[in-house]
């Protein structure tokens, strides 16, 4: 067979999916997905809070994730952490195609929400 301008064309052959190779997603990419998912789950952060940060250990197609975040207080800390765990696991499964057997949420800091009528400064 000949292609354009007399070039020889190779015959098209189908290669089975298992023989094409594998895609490896770097740990830092999975960590970025997890951090973004944590931000999505929290919806709002305290004004002076650092954005969530994630670290990941990937082994044989499964990702163990640790998310560090800051929350406002008072709030349902346990409920918000559960929402983060659930959303991070779901998004990493969907976007990276990895199993997520463990998502650990570490609350680094609680930010006291200002209440009307309280003065700035130390709380007694």
MARBA-3410 file (N, C-alpha, C, O; in Angstrom, 1 decimal):
124
0.8,-1.2,0.0,0.0,0.0,0.0,0.9,1.2,0.0,2.0,1.2,0.5 ~ 0.4,2.3,-0.6,1.1,3.5,-0.6,0.2,4.6,0.0,-1.0,4.6,-0.2 ~ 0.8,5.5,0.7,0.1,6.7,1.3,0.3,7.9,0.4,0.5,7.8,-0.8 ~ 0.3,9.1,1.0,0.6,10.3,0.3,1.9,10.3,-0.3,2.9,9.9,0.3 ~ 2.0,10.8,-1.5,3.3,11.1,-2.2,4.2,9.9,-2.2,5.4,10.0,-2.1
3.6,8.7,-2.4,4.3,7.5,-2.6,4.9,6.9,-1.3,5.7,6.0,-1.4 ~ 4.5,7.4,-0.1,5.0,6.8,1.1,4.4,5.5,1.4,3.2,5.3,1.1 ~ 5.1,4.5,1.9,4.6,3.2,2.2,3.8,3.3,3.5,4.3,3.9,4.5 ~ 2.7,2.7,3.6,1.9,2.7,4.8,1.9,1.4,5.4,1.9,0.3,4.8 ~ 2.0,1.4,6.8,2.0,0.1,7.5,0.5,-0.4,7.6,-0.4,0.5,7.8
0.3,-1.6,7.5,-1.1,-2.1,7.7,-1.5,-1.9,9.1,-0.8,-2.0,10.1 ~ -2.8,-1.4,9.3,-3.4,-1.2,10.6,-3.7,-2.5,11.3,-4.4,-3.3,10.7 ~ -3.2,-2.7,12.5,-3.5,-3.9,13.2,-4.0,-3.4,14.6,-3.5,-2.4,15.2 ~ -4.9,-4.2,15.1,-5.5,-3.9,16.4,-4.6,-4.5,17.5,-4.2,-5.7,17.4 ~ -4.2,-3.7,18.5,-3.4,-4.2,19.6,-4.4,-4.3,20.8,-5.1,-3.4,21.2
-4.3,-5.4,21.5,-5.2,-5.7,22.6,-4.8,-4.6,23.7,-3.6,-4.3,23.8 ~ -5.8,-4.2,24.5,-5.6,-3.2,25.5,-4.5,-3.6,26.5,-3.7,-2.8,27.0 ~ -4.5,-4.9,26.9,-3.5,-5.3,27.9,-2.0,-5.2,27.3,-1.1,-5.2,28.1 ~ -1.9,-5.2,26.0,-0.6,-5.2,25.4,-0.1,-3.7,25.1,1.1,-3.6,24.7 ~ -0.9,-2.7,25.3,-0.6,-1.4,24.9,0.3,-0.7,26.0,1.0,0.3,25.7
0.3,-1.2,27.2,1.1,-0.5,28.2,0.2,-0.1,29.4,-1.0,-0.5,29.4 ~ 0.7,0.7,30.3,-0.1,1.1,31.5,0.1,2.6,31.7,1.1,3.2,31.3 ~ -0.9,3.2,32.3,-0.8,4.6,32.7,-0.5,4.6,34.2,-1.2,4.0,35.0 ~ 0.5,5.4,34.5,0.8,5.6,35.9,0.6,7.0,36.3,1.1,7.9,35.6 ~ -0.2,7.3,37.3,-0.5,8.6,37.8,0.4,8.9,39.0,0.4,8.2,39.9
1.1,10.0,38.9,2.1,10.3,40.0,1.4,10.6,41.3,0.2,11.1,41.3 ~ 2.0,10.3,42.4,1.5,10.6,43.7,1.1,12.0,43.9,0.0,12.3,44.4 ~ 1.9,13.0,43.4,1.6,14.4,43.5,0.4,14.8,42.8,-0.3,15.7,43.2 ~ 0.0,14.1,41.7,-1.2,14.4,40.9,-2.4,14.0,41.7,-3.4,14.7,41.8 ~ -2.3,12.8,42.3,-3.4,12.3,43.2,-3.6,13.2,44.4,-4.7,13.4,44.8
-2.5,13.7,44.9,-2.5,14.6,46.1,-3.2,15.9,45.7,-4.0,16.4,46.5 ~ -3.0,16.4,44.5,-3.7,17.6,44.1,-5.2,17.4,43.9,-6.0,18.2,44.2 ~ -5.5,16.2,43.3,-6.9,15.8,43.2,-7.6,15.8,44.5,-8.7,16.3,44.7 ~ -6.9,15.2,45.5,-7.5,15.0,46.9,-7.6,16.4,47.5,-8.6,16.6,48.2 ~ -6.6,17.3,47.4,-6.7,18.6,48.0,-7.9,19.4,47.4,-8.6,20.1,48.1
-8.0,19.3,46.1,-9.1,20.0,45.4,-10.5,19.5,45.9,-11.4,20.2,46.1 ~ -10.6,18.2,46.0,-11.8,17.5,46.5,-12.1,18.0,47.9,-13.3,18.2,48.2 ~ -11.1,18.1,48.7,-11.4,18.6,50.1,-11.9,20.0,50.1,-12.8,20.3,50.9 ~ -11.4,20.9,49.3,-11.9,22.2,49.1,-13.3,22.2,48.7,-14.2,23.0,49.2 ~ -13.6,21.4,47.7,-15.0,21.2,47.2,-16.0,20.8,48.3,-17.1,21.3,48.5
-15.5,19.9,49.2,-16.4,19.3,50.2,-16.6,20.4,51.3,-17.7,20.4,51.9 ~ -15.6,21.2,51.6,-15.8,22.2,52.7,-16.6,23.4,52.2,-17.2,24.1,53.1 ~ -16.7,23.7,50.9,-17.4,24.8,50.4,-16.9,26.1,50.8,-16.4,26.9,50.0 ~ -16.9,26.4,52.1,-16.3,27.7,52.6,-15.2,27.4,53.6,-15.3,26.5,54.4 ~ -14.2,28.2,53.6,-13.1,28.2,54.6,-13.1,29.4,55.4,-13.6,30.5,55.0
-12.6,29.4,56.6,-12.4,30.6,57.4,-11.6,31.6,56.6,-10.7,31.2,55.8 ~ -11.8,32.9,56.8,-11.1,33.9,56.0,-9.6,33.8,56.0,-8.9,34.0,55.0 ~ -9.0,33.4,57.1,-7.5,33.4,57.2,-7.0,32.0,57.2,-5.8,31.8,57.7 ~ -7.8,31.0,56.8,-7.3,29.6,56.8,-6.5,29.3,55.6,-6.6,29.8,54.5 ~ -5.5,28.4,55.8,-4.7,27.8,54.7,-5.6,26.8,54.0,-6.4,26.2,54.6
-5.5,26.7,52.6,-6.3,25.7,51.9,-5.9,24.3,52.3,-4.7,24.1,52.7 ~ -6.8,23.4,52.1,-6.4,22.0,52.5,-5.2,21.5,51.7,-4.9,21.9,50.6 ~ -4.4,20.6,52.3,-3.2,20.0,51.8,-3.4,18.5,51.9,-3.8,18.0,52.9 ~ -2.9,17.8,50.9,-3.0,16.3,50.9,-1.7,15.7,50.6,-0.9,16.2,49.8 ~ -1.4,14.6,51.3,-0.3,13.7,51.0,-0.9,12.3,50.7,-1.9,11.9,51.2
-0.2,11.6,49.7,-0.7,10.4,49.2,0.4,9.3,49.2,1.5,9.6,48.8 ~ 0.0,8.1,49.5,0.9,7.0,49.2,0.1,6.0,48.3,-0.9,5.5,48.7 ~ 0.6,5.8,47.1,0.0,4.9,46.1,0.8,3.6,46.1,2.0,3.6,45.9 ~ 0.0,2.5,46.1,0.6,1.2,46.1,-0.3,0.3,45.4,-1.4,0.0,45.9 ~ 0.1,-0.3,44.3,-0.7,-1.3,43.5,-2.1,-0.8,43.2,-3.1,-1.5,43.4
-2.2,0.4,42.7,-3.5,0.9,42.2,-4.4,1.4,43.4,-5.6,1.6,43.1 ~ -3.9,1.5,44.6,-4.7,1.9,45.7,-4.0,3.1,46.4,-2.8,3.1,46.5 ~ -4.8,4.1,46.8,-4.2,5.3,47.3,-4.7,5.5,48.8,-5.9,5.5,49.1 ~ -3.7,5.7,49.7,-4.0,6.1,51.0,-3.7,7.5,51.2,-2.6,8.0,50.8 ~ -4.7,8.3,51.6,-4.6,9.7,51.6,-4.7,10.3,53.0,-5.5,9.9,53.8
-3.9,11.4,53.2,-4.0,12.2,54.4,-4.3,13.6,54.0,-3.5,14.2,53.2 ~ -5.3,14.2,54.5,-5.7,15.6,54.2,-5.6,16.4,55.5,-6.1,16.0,56.6 ~ -4.9,17.5,55.4,-4.7,18.4,56.5,-5.5,19.7,56.2,-5.4,20.2,55.1 ~ -6.3,20.1,57.1,-7.2,21.3,56.8,-7.4,22.1,58.1,-7.1,21.7,59.2 ~ -8.0,23.3,57.9,-8.4,24.2,59.0,-9.9,24.4,58.9,-10.4,24.6,57.8
-10.5,24.4,60.0,-12.0,24.6,60.0,-12.4,25.8,60.9,-11.6,26.2,61.8 ~ -13.6,26.3,60.7,-14.1,27.3,61.6,-14.8,26.6,62.8,-15.2,25.5,62.7 ~ -14.8,27.4,63.9,-15.4,26.8,65.1,-16.3,27.9,65.7,-15.8,29.1,65.7 ~ -17.4,27.6,66.2,-18.1,26.3,66.3,-18.7,25.8,65.0,-19.2,26.6,64.2 ~ -18.5,24.6,64.8,-19.2,23.9,63.6,-19.2,22.4,63.9,-18.6,22.0,64.9
-19.8,21.6,63.1,-19.9,20.2,63.3,-18.6,19.6,62.7,-18.5,19.2,61.6 ~ -17.5,19.6,63.5,-16.2,19.2,63.1,-16.2,17.7,62.6,-15.7,17.4,61.5 ~ -16.9,16.8,63.3,-16.9,15.4,62.9,-17.7,15.3,61.6,-17.3,14.5,60.7 ~ -18.8,16.0,61.4,-19.6,15.9,60.2,-18.9,16.4,59.0,-18.9,15.9,57.9 ~ -18.1,17.5,59.2,-17.4,18.1,58.1,-16.2,17.2,57.7,-15.9,17.1,56.5
-15.6,16.6,58.7,-14.5,15.7,58.3,-15.0,14.4,57.6,-14.4,14.0,56.7 ~ -16.1,13.9,58.0,-16.8,12.8,57.3,-17.1,13.2,55.8,-16.9,12.4,54.9 ~ -17.6,14.4,55.6,-18.0,14.8,54.3,-16.7,14.9,53.4,-16.7,14.6,52.3 ~ -15.6,15.4,54.0,-14.3,15.5,53.3,-13.8,14.1,52.9,-13.5,13.9,51.8 ~ -13.9,13.2,53.9,-13.4,11.8,53.6,-14.2,11.2,52.5,-13.6,10.6,51.5
-15.5,11.3,52.5,-16.4,10.7,51.5,-16.1,11.3,50.1,-16.0,10.6,49.1 ~ -16.1,12.7,50.1,-15.9,13.3,48.8,-14.5,13.1,48.2,-14.4,12.9,47.0 ~ -13.5,13.1,49.0,-12.1,12.9,48.5,-12.0,11.5,47.9,-11.5,11.3,46.8 ~ -12.5,10.5,48.6,-12.5,9.1,48.2,-13.2,9.0,46.8,-12.8,8.3,45.9 ~ -14.4,9.6,46.7,-15.2,9.5,45.5,-14.5,10.1,44.3,-14.5,9.6,43.2
-14.0,11.3,44.5,-13.3,12.1,43.4,-12.0,11.4,43.0,-11.8,11.3,41.8 ~ -11.2,10.8,43.9,-10.0,10.2,43.5,-10.4,8.9,42.7,-9.7,8.6,41.7 ~ -11.4,8.1,43.2,-11.8,7.0,42.4,-12.3,7.4,41.0,-11.9,6.7,40.0 ~ -13.0,8.4,40.9,-13.6,8.8,39.6,-12.5,9.4,38.7,-12.5,9.1,37.5 ~ -11.6,10.2,39.2,-10.7,10.9,38.3,-9.4,10.2,38.1,-8.7,10.3,37.0
-8.9,9.4,39.1,-7.6,8.7,39.0,-7.8,7.2,38.8,-6.9,6.5,38.4 ~ -9.1,6.7,39.0,-9.3,5.3,38.8,-8.6,4.4,39.8,-8.3,3.2,39.5 ~ -8.4,4.9,41.0,-7.8,4.2,42.1,-8.7,3.8,43.2,-9.7,4.6,43.5 ~ -8.5,2.7,43.8,-9.2,2.4,45.1,-8.7,3.3,46.2,-7.5,3.6,46.2 ~ -9.6,3.7,47.1,-9.2,4.5,48.2,-9.6,3.9,49.5,-10.7,4.2,50.0
-8.8,3.0,50.1,-9.2,2.3,51.3,-9.2,3.2,52.5,-9.8,2.8,53.6 ~ -8.4,4.3,52.5,-8.3,5.1,53.7,-8.1,6.6,53.3,-7.2,6.9,52.5 ~ -8.9,7.4,54.0,-8.7,8.9,53.9,-8.6,9.3,55.4,-9.6,9.3,56.1 ~ -7.5,9.9,55.8,-7.3,10.4,57.1,-7.4,11.9,57.0,-6.8,12.5,56.2 ~ -8.3,12.5,57.9,-8.4,13.9,57.9,-7.8,14.4,59.2,-8.2,14.0,60.3
-6.9,15.3,59.1,-6.2,15.9,60.3,-6.5,17.4,60.3,-6.2,18.2,59.4 ~ -7.2,17.8,61.4,-7.6,19.2,61.6,-6.4,19.9,62.2,-6.1,19.6,63.4 ~ -5.8,20.8,61.5,-4.6,21.5,62.0,-4.9,22.6,62.9,-4.1,23.0,63.8 ~ -6.0,23.3,62.6,-6.3,24.5,63.4,-7.8,24.7,63.3,-8.5,24.5,62.3 ~ -8.4,25.2,64.4,-9.8,25.7,64.4,-9.8,27.2,64.5,-9.1,27.8,65.4
-10.6,27.8,63.7,-10.7,29.3,63.7,-12.0,29.7,64.4,-13.0,29.3,63.9 ~ -11.9,30.5,65.4,-13.0,30.9,66.1,-13.8,31.9,65.3,-13.3,32.9,64.9 ~ -15.1,31.6,65.0,-15.9,32.4,64.2,-16.3,33.7,65.0,-16.7,33.5,66.2 ~ -16.1,34.8,64.4,-16.5,36.0,65.2,-18.0,36.1,65.4,-18.8,35.8,64.5 ~ -18.4,36.4,66.6,-19.9,36.5,66.9,-20.2,38.0,67.1,-19.4,38.7,67.5
-21.4,38.3,66.7,-21.8,39.7,66.9,-21.7,40.2,68.3,-22.1,39.5,69.2 ~ -21.1,41.4,68.5,-21.0,42.0,69.8,-19.8,41.6,70.6,-19.6,42.1,71.7 ~ -18.9,40.7,70.0,-17.7,40.4,70.8,-16.6,41.3,70.2,-16.5,41.6,69.0 ~ -15.7,41.7,71.1,-14.6,42.5,70.8,-13.5,41.7,70.2,-13.4,40.5,70.5 ~ -12.7,42.3,69.3,-11.5,41.6,68.8,-10.5,41.4,69.9,-10.5,42.1,70.9
-9.7,40.3,69.8,-8.7,40.1,70.8,-8.9,38.7,71.4,-9.5,37.8,70.8 ~ -8.5,38.5,72.6,-8.5,37.2,73.2,-9.9,36.9,73.7,-10.7,37.8,74.2 ~ -10.3,35.6,73.6,-11.6,35.2,74.1,-11.4,34.7,75.6,-10.5,33.9,75.8 ~ -12.3,35.1,76.4,-12.2,34.6,77.8,-13.3,33.6,78.1,-13.4,33.1,79.2
END
